Amino acid sequence: MRLQAALALLLLGVAQARYHGKEIGPLSELHHGVRGRVFAVDSRTLYLHDFTYDGEGPAAYFYVGTSKTPSATGATRVRDERGMDSPLRRYRGEGLTVSLPEGKTLKDVSWFAVWCDEYSINFGSVMIPRSLEYPKPARLSPLRGVHGVWSEPLVIVDAQTLLVPNFSYDGEAPDAKFWVGRGDNPSPAGIRIPDENGKESPLRKYSNKTIVLTLPGELTVFDIGHFAVWCEAFTVNFGHVVLTKSALTNVPPSLKMLGVSPQSKLNCEVLFDELAFEVRWAIAGSSVVLQLVAKLEDGEYMSFGLSGDPEHSVMIGGDVAVAWVDKETLKGYSDDYYLEGKSQCAGGRGSCPDTSIRENTSSIRLLNAALVNGYSIVTYQRPLKASDELDLPVYTNISQPIIWAIGPLNSKTQVSYHQHFTKGDRFIEFGRPPLWNCPMPEGEEDMRLSGEDSTGPSEEEHKVVIRPNPVPTPKPTSKVIPWDIPGIQCYEPPDGIFYAQMGPTGGKQGYSAITGHVGWGISWYINGLLIPEINVVRGKKYTFVVEGGNNPDIPARYHPFYITNDPVGGYHHKTPEEKQGIEIYAGTRRARNGELLPTGTGRLCNWTPDNNGPEADEYPSFGAYQRSLTLVCEEGNPGVVTWVPDENTPDTVYYQCFTHRYLGWKINVVDDCDETEVAESRVVESVILPSDLMGVESIQQ
């Protein structure tokens, strides 16, 4: 009897009409046989049902736009179902999903169309109403019951996926299972559903684990009335949640319901155990789907990709995805980066998004993002082949060196200096048979994503679903207290000479904690101190001996010194609008064409940490850290910037780098100085200023 009830429950989903999401409407049938129905899957995903197009148009693409009717004005191209930006192929009554570009949702656009670029013709379109309520996950009640069964509110992620946050169960019962069935209350007439690893064996002990469960076969949440932890042998309910029909009316369809079959096994490798950073992937036809998971702080990113060297893990020349989840909006991002140099992105040089170097060169398609129990989970897709000269190919027949990093985003939501990164050579064979090399729940050896034995996507589908799995809890992070770095007082140094050199930002206790800004990992050292506040007196002449690099062809080693009222710096790469209101007091001259050119350039000197020593965060004070640094200078002469602050100089100005943002700090300008204190705070390298440079003045603006 129970078997018959279970079979009826499983077949119920097959008998019901296929659910594709919220229907927007049919495509207008204008040219080249375009037809089909368009559904909203979620905030930025569309499903095209029974889509047809003859493929004969010379340059047809999917587009969305903001104009009242489809036109080239305000239009944005949408990549096809494979994440490609090439003209549309022929379609014969097919179902496919496409995603809007990053940063856009269905609330931001008014139409979707098949549009011919060459002739500016609409082949077929549908209007997207402003009142559209696209499908969203549903939040239900929490689990509460016996045997320690407890969870935070259950989330229906989509019509076949359940998220159980912080689930606990004592593991003491002999035959407990995850269970679903009709009606509000569990009974023997229900069926078991596989655990997060695809197993139907009795549940083990759970302690605040966030798990993702997939309903088997064609079963959906519309077919069931409850979810429970049920003891099958003794027919006892340990705790359940009612799935109210009103809460489920507008949940997203699962991608499997849209014709995308889950793959039974995935690859997984741990990249950085301390922050539970993992990469998971599966080859999907001519593309690869990857998922990055890590325990990130707010404002941090995780990056993963291919090394710029075919034999070693090297950052320069690398092709990586930079991913993060905004913890306020819960929106996910995945950007395609080319790592031209070890510096922040400026003027298309350094570590830049591909689109900052050249338009329309991003080869990454964001598929999904979530913030689950504090873990950032971002899933994206990219072609195996290199799409342009900024990309590297993913090989499926050999091992490739990879690179990864975790670090803070800067104010432009671009990568900044990372303290966690690849050390040594690391290789991955992307085309290997599925192998899970990540931490497993206790006693489990087979990590699976659904309860089915699926062979994965067909050659035509070229897609795969990856869902999050539990990851280990990292060590707690203590509150960061900045190092106490003494300022340089107005009476020191007596000769008014400062030495400006480069050095590391000092980990979490250094630049970022002192300034409240995200740094790149390098910053100014003044008289051997990490970005000290400098106090100067109006009317007194000051000389800055500058050793920040003088070769503009290597941006990562070129840091012209200047003094400005701008707390950000990087004047050279600012837009005309950003330059409004900025004044420069020293370190530049004006060329005949009116352009400001930096004068604060000289040989490069770096305060360099010991590669074999402790990390910066392990030092209790800056003094201890500074003693571990060695000043290393290139050949050549330093530059000189002289400055006399006057009555027009603001009370607070900043020493900065002309070509990069956030490398310097404050200069406090006072009218007079109390010289009763005589102890100096500087740590200075013994350098004699060349006599022929003593009289060089910088042209001030």
C-alpha positions in Angstrom: 0.0 0.0 0.0 2.8 2.4 0.9 4.6 1.7 -2.4 1.4 2.5 -4.3 1.0 5.8 -2.5 4.6 6.8 -3.1 4.4 5.9 -6.8 1.2 8.0 -7.1 2.9 10.9 -5.5 5.9 10.7 -7.8 3.8 10.4 -10.9 1.6 13.3 -9.9 4.3 15.8 -11.0 4.5 14.1 -14.4 0.7 14.3 -15.0 0.5 18.1 -14.1 1.3 20.8 -16.7 4.9 21.7 -16.9 5.8 24.8 -14.9 8.1 27.3 -16.5 7.8 30.2 -14.2 5.7 33.4 -14.6 4.6 33.8 -18.2 5.4 37.1 -19.8 3.8 36.4 -23.1 4.4 35.1 -26.7 7.1 36.6 -29.0 5.6 38.6 -31.8 6.1 36.7 -35.1 7.6 39.3 -37.4 10.5 37.8 -39.4 12.6 34.7 -40.0 10.1 32.4 -38.3 10.6 33.7 -34.8 8.1 32.4 -32.3 7.8 31.1 -28.8 6.6 31.9 -25.3 8.7 33.8 -22.8 8.7 33.1 -19.0 10.3 34.8 -16.1 12.3 32.3 -14.1 13.7 34.7 -11.5 14.8 38.3 -11.3 17.3 38.1 -14.2 16.6 34.8 -16.0 14.2 34.2 -18.9 13.0 30.9 -20.3 12.0 30.6 -23.9 9.6 27.8 -24.5 9.2 26.2 -27.9 11.5 28.8 -29.4 11.9 28.8 -33.2 14.2 30.9 -35.4 15.4 30.0 -38.9 19.0 31.2 -38.3 19.1 33.0 -41.6 19.4 36.6 -40.3 22.9 38.1 -40.8 23.5 39.3 -37.3 20.6 38.3 -34.9 21.0 38.5 -31.2 18.9 38.5 -28.0 18.4 42.0 -26.7 16.6 43.7 -23.8 15.9 47.4 -23.7 14.3 50.3 -21.9 12.6 52.1 -24.8 8.8 52.0 -25.3 9.2 49.7 -28.3 12.2 47.6 -29.4 15.0 49.8 -30.9 18.7 50.2 -30.8 18.4 53.1 -28.4 18.8 51.9 -24.8 19.3 48.3 -25.8 21.6 45.8 -24.2 22.7 42.5 -25.7 21.9 39.2 -23.9 24.2 36.2 -24.3 22.7 33.0 -25.7 21.9 29.9 -23.6 25.6 28.8 -23.9 26.9 32.1 -22.6 28.2 33.0 -26.1 28.1 36.5 -27.7 27.9 35.2 -31.3 25.0 35.5 -33.8 22.1 33.2 -33.0 22.0 29.8 -34.5 19.0 28.0 -35.9 16.4 26.9 -33.3 13.6 24.4 -33.9 11.0 24.5 -31.1 13.6 24.4 -28.3 13.5 25.4 -24.7 16.4 27.5 -23.4 17.3 29.9 -20.6 19.1 33.2 -20.9 20.3 35.6 -18.3 20.2 39.3 -18.3 23.6 41.1 -18.0 25.0 41.7 -14.6 23.5 44.6 -12.7 20.1 44.4 -14.6 16.9 42.7 -13.5 13.5 42.4 -15.2 12.4 45.5 -13.3 15.0 47.5 -15.3 13.9 46.6 -18.8 10.7 46.9 -20.8 11.1 44.4 -23.7 12.9 41.3 -24.9 13.6 40.8 -28.6 15.4 38.9 -31.3 17.1 41.9 -33.0 19.2 42.1 -36.1 22.2 44.4 -35.6 23.1 44.7 -39.2 19.7 46.0 -40.4 18.3 47.3 -37.1 15.2 45.1 -37.4 13.1 43.5 -34.8 12.5 39.8 -35.7 10.2 39.2 -32.8 9.7 40.6 -29.3 7.6 40.7 -26.1 6.9 43.6 -23.8 7.8 43.1 -20.1 5.2 44.8 -17.9 6.3 47.1 -15.1 3.9 45.2 -12.8 5.6 41.8 -13.4 6.1 39.9 -10.2 8.9 37.5 -11.2 9.4 34.2 -9.2 11.3 34.4 -5.9 12.3 31.9 -3.3 9.7 31.4 -0.5 10.5 31.5 3.2 8.5 29.2 5.4 8.4 28.2 9.1 11.4 26.7 10.9 11.7 23.0 12.0 11.1 22.3 15.6 10.7 18.9 17.2 12.1 16.0 19.2 15.6 14.5 19.1 17.0 18.0 18.8 15.4 18.7 15.4 15.8 22.4 14.8 16.4 24.8 12.0 16.0 28.4 10.9 13.1 29.1 8.5 12.9 26.7 5.6 13.5 28.3 2.2 12.0 27.0 -1.0 14.8 27.9 -3.4 12.9 26.7 -6.5 10.2 24.2 -7.2 12.5 21.2 -6.6 15.1 22.6 -4.2 14.8 23.1 -0.4 17.3 25.0 1.7 17.3 24.0 5.4 19.5 26.6 7.2 21.4 25.6 10.4 19.8 22.2 10.7 20.4 20.2 13.9 19.4 16.6 14.8 21.0 14.5 17.5 21.3 11.3 15.3 20.1 9.0 18.0 17.0 7.6 16.2 17.6 4.3 14.2 15.8 5.2 11.0 15.2 9.0 10.6 14.8 10.3 7.0 13.9 13.5 5.3 10.3 13.0 4.3 7.6 14.7 2.2 4.0 13.9 1.4 0.5 15.2 0.8 -1.5 17.1 3.4 -0.3 19.1 6.4 0.9 16.2 8.5 3.5 13.4 7.9 2.3 9.9 7.6 3.6 6.5 6.3 2.0 7.4 3.0 4.8 9.9 2.3 8.1 9.2 0.7 11.7 9.7 1.7 13.9 12.2 -0.1 17.7 11.9 -0.4 19.9 13.9 1.9 22.3 16.6 0.7 24.7 13.9 -0.6 22.0 11.9 -2.5 21.8 9.2 0.1 18.6 7.6 1.6 20.3 6.0 4.5 19.3 7.0 8.1 20.3 10.5 9.0 23.5 11.0 10.9 24.0 13.7 13.6 23.8 17.3 12.3 24.9 20.4 14.3 23.9 23.7 12.7 24.5 22.5 9.2 23.0 24.3 6.2 21.9 21.8 3.7 20.3 21.8 0.3 17.9 19.0 -0.7 16.5 18.1 -4.1 13.1 16.5 -4.6 13.4 13.2 -6.6 12.3 12.6 -10.1 9.6 14.9 -11.4 8.3 15.7 -7.9 7.8 19.4 -7.1 6.8 21.4 -4.1 3.4 21.9 -5.7 2.8 18.2 -5.3 3.4 18.0 -1.5 2.0 19.6 1.6 4.8 19.1 4.2 8.5 18.5 4.8 9.5 16.4 7.8 12.1 14.5 9.7 10.4 11.2 10.0 11.4 7.9 11.7 10.4 5.4 9.0 10.8 2.2 11.2 8.6 3.5 14.1 6.4 5.9 12.1 7.2 8.9 14.3 7.3 12.5 13.3 10.4 14.2 14.7 9.4 17.6 13.4 7.8 19.1 10.2 7.0 22.3 8.3 3.7 22.8 6.4 4.2 24.0 2.8 1.3 26.4 2.4 0.0 26.7 -1.1 -0.2 30.5 -0.9 3.5 30.7 -0.2 4.4 28.6 -3.2 2.4 30.4 -5.9 5.4 32.2 -7.4 8.6 30.2 -6.6 11.1 29.8 -9.5 11.0 26.6 -11.5 14.0 24.4 -11.1 16.4 24.3 -14.1 15.7 20.6 -14.4 12.1 21.5 -15.0 13.3 23.7 -17.8 15.2 20.8 -19.5 18.5 21.2 -17.7 19.4 17.9 -16.0 21.6 17.9 -12.9 24.9 16.1 -13.0 25.3 13.3 -10.5 28.9 14.1 -9.5 31.1 17.1 -9.5 34.7 17.9 -9.2 35.8 19.8 -6.1 39.2 21.1 -4.8 40.0 23.0 -1.6 41.9 26.2 -2.5 42.3 27.7 1.0 41.1 25.6 4.0 41.2 28.4 6.6 38.4 30.3 4.8 36.7 27.1 3.4 37.5 28.4 -0.1 36.6 25.7 -2.7 36.2 25.5 -6.4 33.7 23.1 -7.9 33.2 22.5 -11.6 31.8 20.4 -14.4 32.5 20.4 -18.1 29.3 21.2 -20.0 29.7 20.7 -23.7 31.8 23.6 -25.1 31.8 25.4 -21.7 32.7 24.8 -18.1 30.5 25.7 -15.1 32.3 26.6 -12.0 31.2 27.4 -8.5 33.3 29.3 -5.9 32.5 28.9 -2.2 34.2 30.8 0.7 33.6 32.4 4.0 34.1 36.0 3.1 33.9 39.2 5.1 31.7 41.9 3.9 33.4 43.7 1.0 35.7 40.8 0.1 36.0 39.0 -3.2 37.2 35.5 -4.2 39.0 34.9 -7.5 39.9 31.9 -9.4 41.3 31.2 -12.9 44.1 30.3 -15.2 47.8 31.1 -14.7 49.6 33.5 -17.0 52.4 31.0 -17.3 51.6 27.5 -18.9 54.0 25.7 -16.5 53.7 27.6 -13.2 51.2 29.4 -11.1 51.9 33.0 -12.0 49.6 36.0 -11.5 50.9 38.2 -14.3 49.0 37.4 -17.5 46.4 35.4 -15.7 42.7 35.1 -16.7 40.4 34.9 -13.7 36.9 35.3 -12.5 36.4 37.7 -9.6 33.2 36.9 -7.6 31.4 38.1 -4.6 28.0 38.5 -3.0 26.8 41.9 -1.8 25.7 41.2 1.8 23.2 44.1 1.8 21.4 43.5 -1.5 22.3 39.8 -1.7 23.1 40.3 -5.4 26.0 38.2 -6.8 28.7 39.3 -9.2 31.3 37.5 -11.3 33.6 39.6 -13.4 36.1 38.5 -16.1 39.6 39.9 -15.2 42.9 40.1 -17.1 45.9 40.5 -14.8 48.3 42.7 -16.7 50.3 43.7 -13.7 50.5 43.6 -9.9 48.8 46.9 -9.4 45.3 48.3 -9.0 43.4 48.9 -12.3 44.2 52.3 -13.6 43.9 53.4 -17.2 43.4 49.8 -18.4 46.7 48.7 -16.8 47.2 46.5 -13.8 44.6 44.0 -12.5 41.5 45.0 -14.5 38.1 43.7 -15.6 38.3 42.8 -19.3 35.7 45.4 -20.0 37.9 48.2 -18.6 40.6 47.2 -21.2 38.2 46.8 -24.1 34.4 46.9 -24.4 32.3 43.8 -24.7 35.1 41.4 -23.8 33.6 39.7 -20.7 33.4 35.9 -21.3 31.8 35.0 -18.0 28.1 34.4 -17.5 26.8 34.6 -14.0 24.4 31.7 -13.3 23.5 31.9 -9.7 24.7 33.5 -6.4 23.7 33.0 -2.8 24.7 33.9 0.7 24.1 30.8 2.8 24.9 30.7 6.5 27.6 33.3 6.0 29.2 31.5 3.0 29.3 33.3 -0.4 28.4 31.0 -3.2 28.8 32.1 -6.8 28.2 29.9 -9.9 29.3 31.0 -13.3 29.9 29.7 -16.8 32.6 30.4 -19.3 33.6 28.9 -22.7 36.4 26.4 -22.9 37.9 28.2 -25.8 39.5 31.7 -25.4 36.9 34.3 -26.7 39.5 37.0 -27.2 43.1 38.0 -26.6 42.3 38.7 -22.9 41.2 35.1 -22.3 43.1 31.8 -21.9 41.6 28.4 -23.0 40.5 25.8 -20.5 41.9 22.4 -21.6 40.2 19.1 -20.9 43.1 16.8 -21.7 45.9 18.1 -19.6 46.6 19.7 -16.2 46.8 23.4 -16.1 48.4 25.8 -13.5 45.7 27.8 -11.7 45.8 30.9 -9.5 43.4 32.1 -6.8 43.1 35.0 -4.3 40.9 36.4 -1.6 41.0 40.1 -0.7 39.0 43.3 -0.3 37.1 45.2 -3.0 38.0 48.9 -3.4 35.5 51.7 -3.6 35.0 51.0 -7.3 34.1 47.4 -6.5 37.3 46.3 -8.2 40.0 44.0 -6.7 42.5 45.4 -4.3 45.6 43.8 -2.8 45.0 40.3 -1.6 46.6 38.7 1.5 45.5 35.2 0.7 46.7 33.9 -2.7 48.3 30.9 -4.4 51.6 29.9 -3.0 53.7 27.6 -5.0 52.4 25.8 -8.2 48.9 24.5 -8.2 47.5 22.4 -11.1 44.0 21.2 -12.0 42.9 18.8 -14.7 39.5 20.2 -15.6 38.5 17.3 -17.9 39.2 14.6 -15.3 36.5 12.1 -14.3 34.4 13.7 -11.4 36.4 13.6 -8.2 35.4 15.3 -4.9 38.5 16.3 -3.0 36.8 18.6 -0.5 35.8 18.0 3.1 32.9 15.5 3.4 30.3 15.2 6.1 31.2 12.5 8.6 31.4 9.1 7.1 30.3 10.1 3.6 32.4 9.2 0.6 30.1 9.9 -2.3 29.1 13.5 -2.9 26.1 13.9 -5.1 23.8 16.7 -5.9 20.5 14.9 -6.5 19.0 11.6 -5.7 19.0 10.5 -9.3 21.5 8.5 -11.3 21.8 11.2 -14.0 24.5 11.0 -16.7 24.7 14.8 -16.8 23.9 17.2 -19.6 23.5 16.0 -23.1 25.8 17.4 -25.9 22.9 19.6 -27.0 22.1 21.0 -23.6 25.6 22.2 -22.7 24.5 23.2 -19.2 24.8 21.9 -15.7 23.3 22.8 -12.3 25.5 23.2 -9.4 24.0 23.6 -5.9 25.8 24.5 -2.7 27.1 21.9 -0.3 28.1 22.3 3.4 31.5 23.7 4.0 33.6 23.6 7.2 33.3 26.5 9.6 36.5 28.6 9.6 38.2 30.0 12.6 36.5 33.1 14.1 38.0 36.4 13.1 38.9 38.7 15.9 38.1 42.5 15.7 41.0 44.3 14.0 42.7 47.0 16.1 45.0 49.2 14.0 48.7 49.5 14.9 49.6 52.6 16.9 52.0 54.3 14.5 53.4 57.6 15.8 52.8 60.7 13.7 55.6 62.9 12.6 55.4 66.1 14.7 55.7 69.6 13.5 59.1 70.1 15.0 60.6 67.0 13.4 62.7 66.3 11.5 64.6 69.6 12.2 65.9 69.9 8.7 62.4 69.4 7.2 63.5 66.5 5.0 61.2 63.5 4.5 62.1 60.2 2.8 59.1 58.8 0.8 59.5 55.2 -0.1 57.1 52.3 -0.8 56.3 49.3 1.4 53.6 46.8 2.4 50.3 47.9 3.9 50.8 45.7 7.0 48.0 43.3 6.8 44.7 43.9 8.6 46.3 46.0 11.3 47.9 48.4 8.8 46.7 50.7 6.1 43.0 49.6 5.9 42.5 49.7 9.7 44.2 53.1 10.0 42.5 54.8 7.1 39.2 52.9 6.8 39.9 52.4 3.1 40.9 49.3 1.1 44.5 49.5 -0.1 46.3 47.7 -2.8 48.9 46.1 -0.6 51.5 48.8 -1.0 51.6 52.3 0.4 53.8 55.2 1.2 56.4 54.9 4.0 57.5 58.3 5.3 60.8 58.2 7.2 60.4 54.5 7.6 56.9 54.7 9.0 53.8 53.2 7.4 51.5 56.2 6.3 52.2 58.3 9.3 50.2 61.6 9.8 52.6 64.4 9.1 52.4 67.7 10.9 53.9 70.8 9.1 54.0 74.5 9.7 52.9 77.2 7.3 55.8 79.2 5.9 58.4 76.5 6.4 60.1 74.8 3.5 59.9 71.0 3.3 61.8 68.6 1.1 60.5 65.1 0.2 63.1 62.7 -1.1 61.0 60.5 -3.3 61.8 56.9 -4.1 58.6 55.5 -5.5 59.8 54.5 -9.0 60.4 56.3 -12.3 59.4 53.9 -15.1 55.8 54.7 -16.3 56.0 51.6 -18.5 55.7 49.4 -15.4 52.7 50.8 -13.6 53.1 48.5 -10.6 56.5 50.0 -9.9 55.7 53.7 -10.8 54.4 55.8 -8.0 54.9 59.6 -8.5 54.5 61.5 -5.2 52.3 64.6 -4.9 50.5 66.6 -2.3 46.8 67.4 -2.8 43.5 68.1 -1.1 42.1 64.8 -2.5 41.9 62.0 0.1 41.8 59.4 -2.7 44.8 60.1 -5.0 45.4 58.7 -8.5 44.8 62.1 -10.2 46.2 60.9 -13.5 43.3 58.5 -14.2 40.5 60.6 -12.9 37.7 61.8 -15.3 37.3 65.5 -15.9 34.3 65.4 -13.6 36.3 63.8 -10.8 39.1 66.4 -11.2 36.7 69.2 -10.4 37.6 70.9 -7.1 40.9 69.0 -6.7 44.0 71.1 -6.0 47.6 70.0 -6.2 50.2 71.8 -4.0 53.4 70.0 -4.9 54.7 67.3 -7.1 53.6 68.3 -10.6 54.3 70.8 -13.4 52.1 72.0 -16.2 53.1 71.2 -19.7 52.6 73.6 -22.6 49.4 71.8 -23.6 48.0 72.4 -20.1 48.4 68.8 -19.0 49.7 68.2 -15.5 52.8 66.0 -15.4 54.2 64.4 -12.2 57.7 65.5 -11.0 57.9 63.4 -7.8 59.6 60.5 -9.4 62.9 58.7 -8.6 64.4 55.3 -8.2 62.2 52.7 -6.5 62.9 51.8 -2.9 60.8 49.2 -1.2 60.5 48.2 2.5 60.5 44.5 1.8 59.2 41.8 4.2 61.0 38.5 4.9 59.3 35.8 2.7 60.2 33.2 5.3 59.0 35.3 8.3 55.6 35.5 9.9 52.6 37.2 8.2 52.0 40.8 9.0 49.0 40.1 11.1 51.1 38.0 13.5 53.1 41.0 14.7 51.8 42.7 17.8 53.0 46.2 16.9 54.2 48.1 13.9 57.6 48.5 15.6 58.0 44.7 15.6 56.8 44.5 12.0 59.1 47.3 10.9 62.1 45.6 12.3 61.4 42.6 10.0 61.5 44.8 6.9 64.5 45.4 4.7 64.9 48.5 2.5 65.8 47.4 -1.0 66.6 50.1 -3.6 67.1 50.0 -7.3 70.0 51.8 -8.9 69.6 55.5 -9.7 68.8 58.7 -8.0 65.8 59.7 -5.9 63.5 62.5 -6.9 62.8 65.6 -4.9 59.6 67.5 -4.2 59.8 70.8 -2.3 56.8 72.5 -0.7 56.1 75.5 1.4 52.6 75.5 2.8 51.1 78.9 3.1 48.1 80.7 4.4 46.0 79.3 1.5 46.9 75.7 2.3 44.0 73.9 3.9 44.4 72.5 7.4 44.4 69.0 6.1 45.9 67.8 2.8 47.2 64.4 1.7 50.4 62.9 0.2 49.4 60.5 -2.5 50.4 58.5 -5.6 49.7 60.3 -8.9 48.8 57.1 -10.7 47.1 54.9 -8.1 44.4 55.4 -5.5 44.7 55.1 -1.7 48.5 54.8 -1.2 49.0 57.8 1.1 47.5 59.6 4.2 47.2 62.9 6.0 49.3 66.0 6.3 48.0 68.4 9.1 49.0 72.0 8.4 49.4 74.4 11.5 50.3 78.0 11.9 52.9 77.5 14.6 54.6 74.7 16.4 55.5 74.0 20.1 59.0 72.6 20.0 59.2 71.8 23.7 59.2 68.1 22.9 62.4 66.9 21.2 62.0 63.2 20.8 61.8 62.2 17.1 59.6 59.5 15.8 61.3 58.8 12.5 63.1 55.7 11.3 65.4 56.8 8.5 67.7 55.1 6.0 71.0 56.9 5.9 70.9 58.6 2.5 72.8 61.7 1.5 70.8 63.9 -0.8 72.8 64.7 -3.9 73.9 68.3 -3.9 72.7 68.9 -7.4 69.1 68.0 -6.4 68.9 70.2 -3.3 67.7 73.2 -5.2 65.2 71.5 -7.5 61.7 73.0 -7.0 58.5 71.4 -8.2 56.1 73.6 -10.1 53.0 73.9 -7.9 49.5 74.4 -9.2 
